């Protein structure tokens, strides 16, 4: 199985099948509204600064794809939309381009557009030796330069790896490597659907990472994705691991709370609307990150990406007006009410 073929299988499964966690914990965050907000909709300011770069909206197109010729158009559609809207964008794991330089343009296409904040991406498991050698410093530098990145995401995806037919199983030594890379790059520690614990967040702060993308349980389950891939390959053990851990992880809002160690935060994992972005900001995030929602739009056209961003902006500003927020700083003061399964977690942290 080549990395390139796996990329297409992921896109096909995520865009056509139900691989979500069984519960979206963002729905358990209610907002206390204001019926007399004293705010004009057209005067609401949604600009922000993230790791030194100004954005027009507090939205991130989360890392998704690249590494196959068919994915170039997806990243191009996303980059065009991100540049036009003035929002941040990450690319998918760049190991495919590191292993095969011919795949580089499926990522580097994003440099043809004026995306205000670009995030390179490598996997934490690939920072150490597995059945193959660890990524070298030169290879990681190539990944950063390939998209002229402003930051480097290191994604943590061991739930996925353990469910994957060709997954990695070693983890010792990652912490040391993250610390070294954090001295050279603005590193964003990124979970991919299982969330970070408070100890993880404290470790990241000590290691010198610049931001945390909290990526908890509420959105796409990569254990589910890999379970379906393993089923298609008649790998019964890995299929069962994926099914067993389909709903594994720390809920997204809880991961956001755990990760609040005075570093910039990205709320992700089940963020689907501008209201969800608002919820994440109210709970301490600097940005809201969306992945599968943008993927489905980008598979259609760049216009669909632009249209989606416009809808997210209207939803975000509507939530701001309904709570009397004239700028993003005001959102931190909004009162929230927690309910449902989320409150069960909150009562025990």
N, C-alpha and C positions, 0 to 999 in steps of 0.2 A: 504494500500500500504506500503510494507516494504521498508526500505532504500536500501536493497540488490537488490530487484526487480527493483527499480528505476534506479540503476546503470546500469543494463543490458539494460533497455529501452533506456537510454541515448546513450550507445555505439552503439546500433543497429541503432538508428535514425541518429546519427552523421556520422556513417560509410556507410550508405546506401542511405541517402536522402540529398537533397540540403537544408541546413539550414544556408547558409552563408548570411552575409549582402549583399546588392545589389551592393556595390561598394567597391573596395579595394584601399584605399587612398595611400598605399605605391607605387602604380603604378604612382602616380603623383609626385614622387620624382625622378627627373633626375639627373644623375651624370656627371660632367664635366670630360672627360677622358684626358689622356695624351698619345699621339702617340709615344713619346720617353721617356718611363718611367724610364729607368736606374735602373731597378730592375730585379733580377733573380728569376723566379718562385720558384725554389727549395730552395731558401734562405729566403723566406718570413716567418716571425715569427708570429704565431697566438696565442701564449700563453698569458694568462692574469691572474690576481689575482682578485678574487671576495670575499669580506668579509673575507679576510685572507687566502683563499684557492686557490692554483694554478690550473688552468685549461689549457688543451691543445688547446681548441677552445672556443671562446666566445659564446657558444651555451647552451641553457637550454632546456631540455625535460620538457615542462611545466606540471603542475599538471593535472592529468586526471582521474585516476580510482583507483579501489581497493574496497573492501567491499563485494565481492561475490566470491565464489570459482572459477568461470570462469574467473575472472579478475586477478588471481594470475599469470597465464602464461603471460598475457600482461605485467604486471609489471616486471616479470622476464626477458622477452625479452628486455624490455627497459633498465633495470639495467645492463644487460650483455653488451649491446651496449654502454651505458654511461661509464661503467668502462673501456671498451676496448679503447674508443676514448678519455677518460679523460675529459668528459663534465659533467655539473650539471644536476640534475634530481629532480623533485618534484613528490609527489604522490597525488592522489585525496583526497577529503575530507575524513577525518578519523573518522567521526561520526559513520559510520557503525561499525567500530571495537570498538569504545568506548561503543556503545550500545550492541554489541554482540562480546565478546572477541574471539569467534570461527572464526571470520572473520579476525583476526589479521594477520595471515600468508599471506593473499593476499597483505598486505602492507610490512610486515617485510621481505619478500623474497628479497627485495632490499638490505638488509644488508649482504646477502651472496655474494655480488659482491663489488669490491673496487671502488664504485662510489665516486669521489673526493669531491662532494658537494651534500648532500641530504637535501631536504626541506620537512618538515612535513606540514600539512594543516588542518586548521579548518575554518568553516564559520563564518563571522562576525555576521550574525543573531543569531547564536547559542551561542554567548557570553553573551546574555541577555535572560531574560525569555520570552518565546513565549507561545504556548499552553502547553509547557513542560518546565521543569527547564533549566536554563542556564548551559552550560558546567562548571564544577568546575575546580579549579586550578589543582587538582589531575588528572582529566580526560585529561586536556591539557598536563600535564607532561607525562602521559601515551602515548599520541599521538607522542610526541617528542621522547621519549625513544624507542618507538616501532620500529622506523626506524633509530635510532641513528642519529638523524637529526642535521645538522649544523645550521639550521635556521627554523623558523616557519612562514609559509605563513598564513595570515588571508585574506580569499577571500571575496570580496564584490560583491554580486550578486542579488541585490534587483530587478533588471529588471526580472531576472529569477524567483525569489520567487513570484513576483506578477502575473506571468503567469502560475504558477505551481498549480495544483489541491490541493496539500497539503502544499503550500508555507507559509512562515512566513511574518508577516506584521509589526512587531515592530522594531524600530530602536533606540529609546531613551536609552542612557546609553552605547552605543557601544564605543564611544570616550573614556570614562573613563576607560573602560576595556582594550582597546588597549594600553593606556598609562601605565597601571599597568603591562601588559604582556611585554611591551617593556623594562621594567626595568629588566626582568628576562631572556628574549630570544633575539636573533637577529631576530626581526620581519620584514617580508617582506609584506607590504601592497599590495594586489593583486586584480586588477579588472578582471572581467571575460568577457569583451566584450563591456562595456559601457564607459570605459575611466574615468580618474580622472580629475577634474577641478583644477585650480591653488589653490583655497581655500582648497580643499582636501589635496593637496600636502603640503601646508604650515602647515595645521593642523597635518599631519603625522610627519613633521619635528619637530614641537613643542612637539609632544607626544613621540618623541624619537625612532621612527622606524628606522631600519638600511638600508632599501632599498625599492624601489617602483617598482612593476611590473605593467606597465602602461595599459595593456590590453584594448585597445580601439576598436571602431567600424571599422571593415574591414574584420574580419574573421568569426568564428562561432557565430551565434546569438542564445543565449540560450532562448531568448523569442520565437524564431521560434521553437526550440526543444520542449519547454514546450507547445507551441500552438498545435503541432502535438500530443503530449501526451494527452492534454486536449480533443482534437477532438476524439481520440480513446476511451476516457472515457465518451464521450457525455457531457462534461462540457462546454456548449456553452459560458458562460461568460468568463472563463479563456482562452478558445480558441481565443475569440475575443481580449482579452487583449494582448495575444501573437502576433496575427497578426498585431494589431495596433502599437505595439512597436517593431516589427521585426527589424526595422532599427534605433532604438533609440540609442543615445549615442554620445560621442565625438570621432571623427576619431582618429585612433591609432597614427599617427604622431603628431596630435595636443595634445593628452593626454601626449605624450612624452615631448613636449615643455612645457606644463603646469606644468609637474612634475619636471622640472629641478630646484630644490631647493637645489642643492649641496648635494644630496644623490646619491648613486649608483642606476642606473636605468636599468630595463629590458624592452626592446621593445618587445611587443607582441600584438596579435590581427591582424591576416592576414599575419603574417610572414610565408612564404612558401618556400623560396629559400635562398641560400647563398647570393644572391644579396640583398634580403630584409634584411637579417642580417646586411650586409654592410651599407644599408641605415639607419638602426636604430643606428648603431654605429656612423655613420657620424653625426647624429642629437643629439648625446650625451649619448647614452646608453652604458652600460658596457657589456651587453649580449643581444642576440636575443632569444626569447622563441617561440617554436613551439609546438602545441598540436595535432590537428586533423591529421596533416601530419604524425606525429610519431605514432598516434593511428592506422592508416590504415596500416602502415608498421608492427607494433607489432602484429596486428591480423593475419599476415601471418607467420612471424618467426623472430627469433633473427638475422638471416642473412640479412633479409630485413631492419632491423633497422640499422645494421652496414653499409649496402650498402647505405642507405639514408644519414647517417652521412658523409660517404665518398663523396657523391655527393655535399652535402652542403659545405664541406671543399673545394672542387675543385672550386665551384662557388664563395665562399668567397675569396679565394686566387686569382682567376681570376680577380675579381673586384679590388682587391688590386694591382695586377700587372698593370692593365689598368689605374690606377690612380697614379702609382708611389709610392705606400705605401709598405714599407719593414716591418712594424710592425703595431700593432693596434693603437698606438698613432698617427701615421701619418694620419689615417682615419679622425680624427677630423678636419684636415686642408683642406680636400677635398671640393671643391666648389659644391654646389647643386643648381638646378633650380627647383622651385615649379610651378606646373601648375594645370589645371583642377579644379575639385571641391575643392581640397585642398587649392588652393590659395584664394578661396572665404572665407574660414575659417581664413587663415593667415592674410588676410586684415582686419579682425575684432577682432583680439585678442591683 
